[in-house]
């Protein structure tokens, strides 16, 4: 039985989704890999399936089929909802699958228009701009959100701190401007350790769980923290599309949450030191680091950014972020390559910009590697 008492974030990270383990007589969360589950009551199963079709609520009793629900994945969902301070969370096969489900859930109501603020993660930008899911997007700055909303607007989409410039948005002000339109805030970079968008009025909180929630570069997943009503719609989309999170991924993500506060705080402390060093370096023309902190640092070099990428040895030149080791990449070449060049530039993603996800290595070792790479540029 999950506790309803409000506990500190560090405590929730360790215990949420696991409160029943002692009663089960186990210490580690069990991993359920079943794809199907036996039942001798077909009439009862029919009633449960009808109930799910009507509301998308989690089934009472044992699971029916893994595409509907899975006990291990459900533990991760419970834990993330507790950390984000929402009624529910729904897990998906990837962050993009999670965003797609949000768009489809609103489109099913005839609300196909989206208002969005750049920059967003490159693939999110591409999905909205391409219209692949039948949506239409209006790009605006935060001050223009209220004027951009139409009767058929289903979502307002923002990311703060934004990928890759780390630009920050006042979520409370934006939520006010959204009126009755749900605000979707991508919280991948900040995580609930640094901010909880639901407390500022965001109805939908998106995560690429592949990043900080997993934290070790070995699991792909996505999640949406939200109220129970929207969670029901998302579960129905997930069932229909099959974009389910594998139970092993759910197990790894639940384990990742246990160390999330410790990892974020340690990596953030190192990132702040590196940001200060970069800001004082004449080889760097600009440094972007969020006011709320975090483990992400973006900076613009005066020399050749591709030479920096080629010059690192301790730091890994790779896409993605949020792992225990430090990663660096050139957004204009990789993560935001699918965004049109003019849109990239308009969102602050210029050719000199590098994005670094700081891990848990020693700060002096990371700076030594950066220093050598900057020298080669």
Secondary structure by P-SEA (a helix, b strand, c coil): ccccccccaaaaaaccccccccccccccbbbbcccbbbbccaaaaaaaaaaaaaccccccccccccccccaaaaaaaaaaaaaaccccccccccaaaaaaaaaaaaaaacccbbbbcccccaaaaaaaaacccbbbbbbbccccccccccccccbbbbbccccccccccaaaaaaaaacccbbbbbcccccccccccccccccbbbbcccccccccccccbbbbbccaaaaaaaaaaaaaacccccaaaaaaaaaaaaaaaaaaaaaaaaaaaaaaaaaacccccbbbbbccccccccccccccaaaaaaccccccccccccccbbbbbbccccccccccaaaaaaacccccbbbbbcccccaaaaaaaaaaaaaac
